[in-house]
Amino acid sequence: MNSNKNKIKRNNTDKRIYEADYLLFLLVSLLIIISIIFSYSLAIYTVEYYDYNQFHFFVRQFLVGVLSIFIMWGFSLIEPDKIVNRVGMGFFIFFFILMILMPFLPSSMVTASGGANRWIRLPGFSLSPVEFFKIGFIYFLSWSFHRRLIEVPRKIGLKQELLLLTPYFVAFLVVVFIIAFLQKDLGQVVLLGAILFTLLIFANRSYKVFVSLGVVGILAFIGLIIAAPHRIQRIFSWWAMVQDKILSILPSWADKYLRIDELPEPYQVSHSLNAMHNGGIFGEGVGLGDIKLGFLSEVHTDFVLAGITEELGLVGLIFITFIIFLIIFRIFRISGRVENKIYHLFTIGVALMIIIAFLINSYGISGMIPIKGIAVPLLSYGGSSMLAISIAIGMVLSISKSVDLNKKVNQ
């Protein structure tokens, strides 16, 4: 009798295990394949300049891309309770400690950028800890918000609510210090801050908190810019490019106070816009773009969208944007159906990480906002970013096994 009950119990449990969202897997794999192709097409000048092998970047991106696809596939076969917590919390603790230690590591073990240590040197490649820390940070917020915030009613005093959130503010200030000051990477701070702010909305907090955080966040952002001369110069350079358009819609007296003369337009953004203009509707053709020939350095990294648009045109850019937003839609679909609140918040956080990074990069290369140095998820050349996002997507695929995606949601 007991054995029959156990069989029934196991059968009921098995019914709750579904197939992973393989459409999401295919969409992400498609972007990885596109990234591999353009790591060869767009890196031609860099290859010649540094006298690398013709397939230097292609082979590296191919190996990382294949590994990323296998990681996603492997994660999709594992039940979420067996992997998500271990990977998420492990990443948060390990890479947090690693980022603290990086300024003290010998130069033989790290690679510097902009006067700060950002990469760990490993045999054959470099690793950027912040890319993996973001995954752990999102999981930590999801886990902690579920324990401390979701069940707390919204109708409590602002003082009580701020006291409730104080540990998160302190933790985020530590993260800001490590990333913005020690690693001099303000773009990643903006990304993590936006994720924190948005997840608080889904954690059932009141509008008063968001107004308070918004004011503090703006003041802190201005302070971080003022604290670094190169960020001020970047703001001035961006303003030189957009001031005519903005001042044309403001009252005439504003021109006297806001116009800044004799500032050069940002070199990279100017050539980025030229590349997108050259691409037209259908593009110059894969491998036939001109902007990569020394006009725009490292176009296969932060400016990959500009290089792709020149070679594939507006049609190619729309196609890639459609794929990105379809990936976001699939993740939000999983998030909306999962019952576990931690998984719900985590999948939202992963979607936010991808879409915010994509928007920051696309707005930056088009001159709408200052350049932040954020890679395009799954498209920019770089192993750390691709591996980290693929692990995050793999965790989402694992979570999707606990969701019936074919069932209509009517609650």
N, C-alpha and C positions, 0 to 999 in steps of 0.2 A: 504493500500500500504506500509506504513512504517512498519507495523507488519510483512509483508512478507519479507521485506528487513532485518529486525532484525533476522527472522528465518533463512534466508540464511546465514547471518553473523555468527550466532551461529553454524550452521551446518558446515561451513567452519572451524571455530575454533575447533569444535569437531574432525574434520578429522586430526587435527594436534596432537591429543592426542592418543598415541599408548600404547600398552601393555609394561610393564617394561621387562627388559631382565631377564627372569626367569631362564635361564640357568646359568647366573652369580649368581643368588640367590642360586640355587641348589649346585653349585660348592663351594661357600663359606660355605654353611650349611654343606656340606660333610667334609670340613676341621674342622669345629667346632665339629662335631660328633667324628672325629678322635682324636681331642684334649681331649674331655671328656673321651674317652676310655683310653688314655694313662695317663691321670691325675690319674687314678686308678692304672694302671699297673706300672708306673715308680716311684710313690711316696711311695712305700712300706717301704723303709728304713727310710725315713723322718717320716712316720707315727709311726713306732716303736720307733725311737729315741726320739721323742717328746711325745710319749704315747698318740697320737691322736686316735680318732675313726677310724676304718678301712676304712670307706667311707668319711673321712673328706674332702679330696681334691676333690674326685669324686663328692660329693653332691654340693660343692661350684661351681665347674666348670660346672656341669650340669645345675644349676640354672642360672648362667651367660650365658651359651651357649643358653639355651632356650629363655632367655630374649633377647639376641642378635639376634636370628633368628626372633623373633616377631618384634623387632625394624626394621630390614631390610624389613620385609613384610609390616609393617605399612607405612614406608617411601615410599615403592614402589607404594602405592595406592594414594599418594599425588602428585599433580602437582608441578614441581620444583619451579615455581615462588612463591609458597605459603610457601616454607619451606627452600630452600637452603640458601638464603641470611640471613634469621633470625638465623638459626642454625650456619652457618659459622661465621658470624660477632659476634654473641653472644658468641660463644666459644672463639674467639680471644680476645675479651675484658675481659670477665669474668675470664678466666683461666690465662691470662696475669697478671691481678691484683692479683689473688690468689697466683701465684708463687712469686710475689714481697712480699706479706705479710707472706709467709710461714716461713722465718727465724725468724720472730718476734712472731709467735704463741707459746703458752705454750706447753711444752713437752707432756701434756696430750692429745693434739689435733693432734699431728703429730708423724710419725714414721721415725726414722733416719736410714740412710744407708751410711756407709763410712764417718761418721761425718757430714752428711748433711741431712736436712729435705726434704724428697722426697714424702711422702705420708700423706694424710689427713685421720685421723681416723674418721670413721663413724660407727654407730651401725651395727655390724656384718661383716664389711669389711673395707678395706682401699682404698683410691682413689689417683691415681697418676695424678696430674693436667697436667703434661707435655704431657701425652698421648693424652689428649683432646685438649691441646693448639696446637698441631701439625695440627689438622684438621682446627682450626681457622686460623693458620698461612698460610696454603695453600690457604684457601679461600681469606684471606686478600691480599696475593700476586696476586691471580688471578683477584680479583676485582680492585686492584690498578694498576696492569700492563695494564689492559684493558683501564683504564681511562687515564693513563699518558704515556704509552710507545708504544703500538702497532701501533698507527697511526703516531708516530714520525719516519721520514725517517732514514734509517741506515747511509746514507751518510752525517753525521754531524761530526764535529771535536771531537777528543777523549776527550778534555777538556769539551766540551759542554755535551757530553754523560755522562761523569763521574759526572758532576754537576747534571745532570738529575737523576742519580742513587744515589746521596748522601743521600737522606732521607732513602733509603732502607739499605744502609750501616750502617747508624747511628742506625736504628731500629734493625738491626741484631746484632750490637755490644752490644746493651742493652740485647738482647736475650742471647747472648753468656755469658755476665756477670752473668745473672740470672741462666742459666742452667749449665754452665761450672764451675763457681766459687762458687755461692751460693749453688747449688745442686750437684756440682762435678760430672757431668754426661757428659763427653766429647762425648760419643757415639751419644747422641741425637743431639749435636751440629753438628757433622759430617753429620748426616742424614739431618738435616734442611739446612745446607750449601749446600749439594749436590742438594737438591730440589730447592733452590733459584737459584743456578748456572744453572741448567737445564731449569727451567722455563724462565730464561732470554733468553735462546736460542729461545724458542718458542714465546718470546715477541719481536722478530725481532731486536735483538741488534747485533752490529758489532763484528767481531772476535778480534779486538783490545781490546775491553772490557774484553773478556774472557781471553786473555793472561795476562792482567793487574790483573784481579781478581784471576787468577790461581797463579801468583807469590805471591800476597798478602795473598791468602788463605794458601799456603804452609808455608810461614813465620809465619803466625798467628798460624797455627796448631803446628809448632815446638815450638813456644813460649808457647802455652798452655801446651804442654808436659813438657817443662823445668820448668814451674811454679809449677808443682806438682810432688814430689819425687816418689809417687806410680806409676805414669804413666811412669817415666823413668825406674823404676824397671821392669815394665811390658814389656817395649820395650826390655830391656836387656834379660829378661827371654825368650821372643819370639826369639830374635837373637841367643841365645844359642842353640835353637832347629833347626834353619834353616841355621846357618852360614856355616856348612860343604857343603851343597848343593850349596849355592850361591857362596862361595869362590872357589869351584871347577871349575867354569866357568869363573872366573876372572883371570887376570894375577897373577903370583906367588908372585910378590912384594906386592900385596894387602893384602895377608895373614898376613904380618908383622904388618900392621896398623889396620886391621879390626877384626882380631880374638880376642875374649875375652875368656880367660880360667877360669875355676873354677866357672862357673855359672850353677846353677841347671836348668834343663829343666822344663817348666811349668807343674805343677802336673796335672791340670785339662785337658789341651790339650792332654797330654800323654795318660791319661785314656780315653779321648774322641776318640782318634785314635785307641786305643785298642778295644773299643766298636764297632767301625765301622768295624774293621778287624774281630772281632769275629762273626759279623753278616753274613759275606760271601755273597753269592748270594741270598739265600732265608730266612736267619735269624734264630734265635734260637726259635722263636715262641713267640706269645704275652704272656707276663707275665713270660717268661723263661730267660730273660737277666740277666747277672751277674753284670754288671757295676753299676747298681743302688743299689747294696747291700753294700753301704758304700764307694765304690771306687771313685765315682763321686757325690759329694754333690749336692742337688737340681737339679738332672738331668731332672726333669720334667719342669724346667723353661728355662734357657738360653741354656742348652745342650740337649734339647728335641730331636733334630734331631739325635744326637749320640745315644740316648736311643732307638729311633724308628728304626734306622738303624740296631742296634744289634738285635732287636726282629723281624723286617720285612726284613732285609737284603737289598742288593743293589736294588732289585726289588721294595721294599717298598719305598726306598728313591727316586728312579726314578719316581714312581707313584705320590708321594707327590710333587716333583719338577714339574712334568707335570701339576698337578692341579694348582699350583701356577702360572705357566706361562700361562696356559689357562685363569685363572682369569685376569691376566694382559692383555692378548690379547683381552678379551671381553671388558675391560674398555677402552683400546685404540680404539677399534672398535666404541664404543659409542662416544668417544672424536672426532674421525675423521668424524663423521656424524652430530654432534650437531652444530647448527648455532650460538648459543649464545657464544660469545668469552670468557665470564667469565666462563661458564660451560665447555668450551673446555679446558681452562687452569686448572681449578679445577680438572677435571677428570684425566688429565695428572699428576697433582700433587699427587693425591691419588694412581695412579698406581706406580709412582716413590717411594712414601713412602713405599709401600708394597715390591717392588722388591729390593730396596736398603737395607732395613732392612733384608730381606731374604739373600741377598748376603753377607752383613757384618757378620751376624751370621754364615752362612755356611762356609765362608772363615776363620772366627775366630776359630771355633771348629775343623777345619781341619789343623790349624797351618799356613795357608797362610798369615794371618795378625794377629796382636795382638788382643786379646779378647777385645771387646768394651762394653759388657753387654747389647746388644740389643736383645730383645725378638724376637722369630720367629712369624711373623704375623699369628694370628688365631690358632696357635698350642701350643705355650708356655702357661703354667699355669699362670693365672693372669687375674683378672676381668677387670682392667682398660684398658689394651691393647686390649682385645677382644671387649669390649663395644665400645671403641673409633673407632676401625677399622670397626666394624659393623655399626656404625652410618655413617661413611664415605662411606661405600658400600651402605647403605640405601639411602644416598644423590645421589650417582651415579645411583642407580636404579630409583630414582625419575627423574633424568635428562634424563634417557633412555626413559621415557614416551614421551619426545618431539622429539624422533628420530624414523624414520622408519628403523629398523634394517634389514628388508627383502629387502630393496631397494638397488640395486647395485649402488656403487658410481663410477661415471665416469667423475667427474669434476676434 
